[in-house]
Amino acid sequence: MKDTVENRRPLGADSVTWRRFGHLPGLFLAGTGLLLQVAHPVVGAGVLEHSEFKSAPWRRAVRTHLSTMRFIYGMRPGAAYEGDRLRELHKDIKGVDGAGRRYHALNPEAYAWVHFTLAQFMVDTARVFGDPMTAEETERMWQEFREVGRALHIKDHHLPADWAAAQDWFHRIVRDRLEATESTRDVLAELTHPAPPSKWIPPPLWNLFARPAGKIMWLTTVGGLPPELRERLGIGWTEADQRRLRRLGRVVGRTVRVLPWPLQYTPFAVVAIVGDRWRTGARLLPAPAGFPAASEANRAAAPAAEPVDRSAATDQLTGRTT
């Protein structure tokens, strides 16, 4: 596809999103975002009936990761291309779920919900691992995420205008829409008892890694969920679990922050950040938390938020199932 103006990456290395999304500790909370997504009845039904997640979870995970890297970091063939591809892919994903409700993968609410969970993932990762985002940083990130949403064909009025409105919407969706589904059970089972990525890996060897990794993933995935949703999914959570999560967050956060900054990020994020800095002639300076430092000019305040239209925030939004 031609590299047109419309298909260029909307963000760069000085964006909050680029500095936060690919941060390594996020790998521990990726499961929380996935559970939030499939707990939406439209997304859960689409994943259950049309996704290869259950039959080929590792292949599905790789494809989803590559897709995300395209629309977040502009990895070729680019964000606009990926937005078009996803919309075409989900056009025919529809049916009737187990409760007799008709669903369509292009349901607007579900699409925006999936996009929003990626923004919530950044905020939760920063909080759990000891580097919480400031209010100004969070607002700027959200405005950037609304910009990314345009490449995915999400209309401006389908996403709340500012982060405060987004949080109100988040709590309403959790309270009124999310539910236990067969997909939530499948996702939690796969995260906590992962199948080997290859049939050539002997089960005893795989279990040496999978069992401790599964316990950690259960802790971080379940601990990142809203308490109301944990209860609805029938997942127990104790004060001891909460203390273990806090300890893990401190250890992982402190460990990652003393690493050279390229080791604090996933590989695709490093490539994108270095490439963008090279193209723009900017220097790669480590910020106090290890993030590539933005110039003072690029640390301007977040764009002025649009007036919050509470009715628009509760419209049916556009759904993507992965």
N, C-alpha and C positions, 0 to 999 in steps of 0.2 A: 504493500500500500504506500502511496506517495506520502512524504513527510510534509503535509500541508500545515498551514498555520493552525487549523482546527485540531490537528492531531499532535501538536507538540505538548510536552509535559506542562501541566498548569502550575507546578510548584518547582522549587529548587532547594539547594542545600541550606539556604537561610530560612526556610519555612520551619515552623514548629512541627508540622506533620512529618517532614523528612527526618528531623532530629529525634523524634519520639517513636515513630511507628516501628522502625526496624531495630529498636534497642533489644539486645539479647534476652533480658529477663522476660520479655513478652512471650517467649516460647512457653513459659509456664502457665500463662493465662489464656493461651489460644483456645483451649477447650471451653473456657467459660463463655467466650464469644460465640462459639459454635452451638453450645447448649441454649443460649439466649435466642439464637436464630431459629433452631428447629423446634423450640417451644412455641413459636408462633404457629398456629394451626395450618396456615397456607404453606409456609416453608416446610413444616414437618411432613405434610402430606406429599409435597413435591419431592422431597428427598426420599421418602419411603418408597414411592412408586416409580420414580424416574431417575434416581441417582444410583451410581455404582458404589456409593459409600460403604454399603454393607458387604458387597461381594469383592471389592478391590479398594480397601480404605487407604492404602499407601499411595496408589496411583491417583485416587481422588484428592488426597491431601496435596500431592505435588502439583496437580493441575490447578487447584484452588490457590495455592501459594503463587504460582506463576501468574495467574490472572490478577491477583492482588498487586503484585509487583508492577504489572503493566499500568494499572490505573492510579496507583499511589506514586511510584517512582518513575513512571514514564518509560519503563523498559520496553524496548521495541517488540511489537510494532506500534505501541503507544496507547494512551488512555482512550482516545476517541475510537480507535479501532476496537479496543476491548469492550467499550460500551456498546458499540454496534453488534459485536459478536455475541455478547451476553444477551442482548435483547432478542436477537434472532434465535439463539439457542433455546430460550425459554418461551418463545411464542406458542409452541404447541404443547407445553407442559400444562395439562389441565385434567380435571376429572372430578370424582366424588370421593370424599374421604370416608373413613370408617364410621363417622357420625352422620353420614348422609348429606354433608355440606358440599356444595360445589366449590371448587377452587380453581384458580388460574395463576400461573407463576408470574404473570405481569400485573397482578393485583398491586395497586399503588402503595398501600400501607405496608405490605410485606417487603417490597423492594426497598423502601426508605428505611424500614426497620433493620434490614441486613446491613445497609450502609451505616446507619447510626451505631450499630454494635461495634463497628471498627473504631469509631471515635471514642466510645465508652471504654473500649479495650485499652486505648492509650492512657486515658486518665486513671483507670484502675491499676494498670501496670506501674505507672509512676508512683501511685500511692502505696501499693503493697510492697514495692521494693525500695522505699525510702527516699524517693526523689520527687515529691509531689509537685504538680504543676501549679503555678500561680493562677489567680483569676484572669489576669491579662493574657497569660500564655494559653490558657484553656479557651478563652474567647477567640483568640487569633486562630488557634487550631480549628475551631468549629467553623469559622468563616472560610478557612482553607478547604475544609471538608465539604462545605456547601459548593465550593468551586469545583472540586473533584466530582461531586454529584452531577454537575451539569454535563460532564463528559460521559456519564453513565445514563443520561436522559432522565434524570430526576429534576423535575421542575422546582424552581425556587420555593413556591408556596407549598410544596410537599415536604419540605424540611423546616423545622422551627427556625425562626429568624435569629435567635441568639441562644447561648448555652443554657441560660436559665429556663427558657421556654422548652429547650430540648430535654432538660431534666424533668420538667413537669410532664412532658409527653411520654418519656421513658417510664415514669412511675404509673401513668395511666395504662400504658400497654401491659406492663407487668401485672397490674391489678386486674385489668378487664379482659385481656386477650390471651396471655400465655397459659399454657396447660401442659400436663403430662401427656406425651404421645409415645407411640412406638419408636419414633425417631429419637426422642430424648433418651429412652432406655438404650437404644443401639449405640448412640454416641457415647454415653457414659460407660457402657460396657467396653467399647473399643478403646477408649482412652485409658481405662484402668486395667484392662487385660488385653493389651494390643497383640494382634497376630503378627508373626514374623513377616518382614517385607519380602522374604524369598523362601521358597520351599527347600532351598539348599542349606538353610541354617538349621543345625540340629536343635530340637526343642530344649534339651538340657542347657545348651549354651545360650540360647535365646532367653530362657527363664532367668538366668543370672542377671541379665539386664532388665528384662521386662517387669519382673516382680517389684523391685525397688522403684523403678521408674513409674510403674502404675500407681504405687502408693503416693508418690509425690504428686502425680497428675490428679489423683482424686482430691488430695488436700487443696491444691491450688485452684482446680476447676470448681469444686463445690464451694470453697471458701470465697470465691469471687462472685458467687451468685447473690442476688437480693434474698434476704432471709425469707421473705414471703414466698418466693419461687421455690426455694429449697423445700419448704414445708409442703407446697403443692405437689412437688415431684416425689415426695415421700422420702427425702434424704435427711438422715439425722446429722446434727452438727452440735458439738459440745464446746464448753469453754476450753477444754484441753485441746480440741482441734484448733480453736482460735489461737491459742498460745503457740502451738506448733507452726501455724501459718505465719505468725508474727516473727518467730525465730528464723524460719526459713527465709522470709523476706529480708530480714536484717543481714543474714549471712550472704545470700546471693547478691543483694544490692551493694554491700560493701566490697565484695570480691570483684564484681564487675567494674565498679568505679575506679579501682586501682589499676586496671588493665590499660594498655595503650588504646586510644579511642577506636582504631579499626577493629580491635578484638571485642569491642562492646556491641557490635552490630552484626546482623546477619549478612552473609556475603553479598547478596544482591544490593542491599542498602549501601554497603561500603562502596561498591562499584559505581552506583548512581551518584553518591555524594562526592567522591573523588572526581568523577567525570564532570560533574557540574562545576565544581571548583576550578578544574583545569580549563574548562571552556570560558568561564567568566574571569579568569585571572585572579581569583580570590585566594588568600592564604588559608591553610588549614591550621587554625589555632585551637588548641584544646581549651574548652570552657571549664569552669570549676568542676562540673559534674562529668566531664569527659566528652561532652558533645562538641562537634565542630562549631566554633563560635561564629555567630553572625556578626556582620559589621554593625556599627551603631546606626547607620542609616537604615539598615534592614531590621532594626529592632524597634521600629516605629510601632505605635499603638495599633491594636487590631482595628480593622475597618469598622466604621460606625455601623452599629447594628440597625437593621430595619425595624420599624415599629412592629411589635409582636401582634400577629393576628391569631388569636387563640382558636378561632374557628378553623382557620386554614391548617393549623397544627394537628387537628384531629380528623382531617379529611382522609379518605382512603388513598394510600400512597403507592409506589410501583414495586412489585416483588421479584426477587431473584432467589432462586434456590440453587444450592451448590452441593 
